[in-house]
């Protein structure tokens, strides 16, 4: 998510585009970790870190969305 935020910000996109790209990158990576780890590595033990990472990405994505909405509200005021 940090890399998506940094690249979107450096390309001087609008606030809404930066937020959308950051959340998309974060949620997509989390879902990819959950879906691909057991099939690619073929080991239930190796699926545990991917599942934990995937679930944490939903939490950090929600936190970023909350922070971004608060930030946009402050910018409008």
C-alpha positions as CSV (number, residue, x, y, z in Angstrom):
1,X,0.0,0.0,0.0
2,X,2.8,2.4,0.8
3,X,4.4,1.9,-2.6
4,X,1.1,2.4,-4.4
5,X,0.5,5.6,-2.3
6,X,3.9,6.9,-3.0
7,X,3.8,6.3,-6.8
8,X,0.3,7.7,-7.1
9,X,1.3,10.8,-5.1
10,X,4.6,11.3,-7.1
11,X,2.7,11.2,-10.4
12,X,0.5,14.1,-9.0
13,X,-2.8,12.4,-9.4
14,X,-5.8,13.8,-7.6
15,X,-6.7,12.9,-4.0
16,X,-9.5,10.5,-5.1
17,X,-7.3,8.7,-7.6
18,X,-4.5,8.4,-5.1
19,X,-6.9,6.9,-2.6
20,X,-8.4,4.5,-5.1
21,X,-5.0,3.2,-6.4
22,X,-3.7,2.8,-2.8
23,X,-6.7,0.7,-1.7
24,X,-6.8,-1.3,-4.9
25,X,-3.1,-2.2,-4.6
26,X,-3.5,-3.2,-0.9
27,X,-6.7,-5.2,-1.2
28,X,-5.6,-6.9,-4.4
29,X,-2.3,-8.0,-2.9
30,X,-4.0,-9.3,0.2
31,X,-6.5,-11.3,-1.9
32,X,-3.7,-12.6,-4.0
33,X,-1.8,-13.8,-1.0
34,X,-4.9,-15.7,0.3
35,X,-5.7,-17.3,-3.0
36,X,-2.4,-18.2,-4.4
37,X,-0.2,-19.4,-1.5
38,X,-1.8,-22.8,-0.9
39,X,-2.0,-23.7,-4.6
40,X,1.5,-22.4,-5.6
41,X,3.4,-23.8,-2.7
42,X,1.2,-26.9,-2.1
43,X,1.8,-26.7,1.6
44,X,-0.8,-25.9,4.2
45,X,1.9,-24.7,6.6
46,X,3.1,-22.2,4.1
47,X,-0.4,-20.9,3.6
48,X,-0.5,-19.5,7.2
49,X,1.7,-16.4,6.5
50,X,-0.2,-15.6,3.3
51,X,-3.5,-15.9,5.1
52,X,-2.4,-13.6,8.0
53,X,-1.0,-11.1,5.5
54,X,-4.2,-11.2,3.5
55,X,-6.4,-10.5,6.5
56,X,-4.1,-7.7,7.7
57,X,-4.3,-6.0,4.3
58,X,-8.1,-5.7,4.7
59,X,-7.6,-4.1,8.1
60,X,-4.9,-1.7,6.9
61,X,-7.0,-1.0,3.8
62,X,-10.0,0.0,5.9
63,X,-7.7,2.1,8.1
64,X,-6.3,3.9,5.1
65,X,-9.8,4.5,3.7
66,X,-10.9,6.0,7.1
67,X,-7.8,8.2,7.2
68,X,-8.2,9.3,3.7
69,X,-11.9,10.2,4.1
70,X,-11.0,12.2,7.2
71,X,-8.2,13.9,5.4
72,X,-10.4,14.8,2.4
73,X,-13.0,16.2,4.8
74,X,-10.4,18.4,6.4
75,X,-9.1,19.6,3.1
76,X,-12.6,20.7,2.1
77,X,-13.1,22.7,5.3
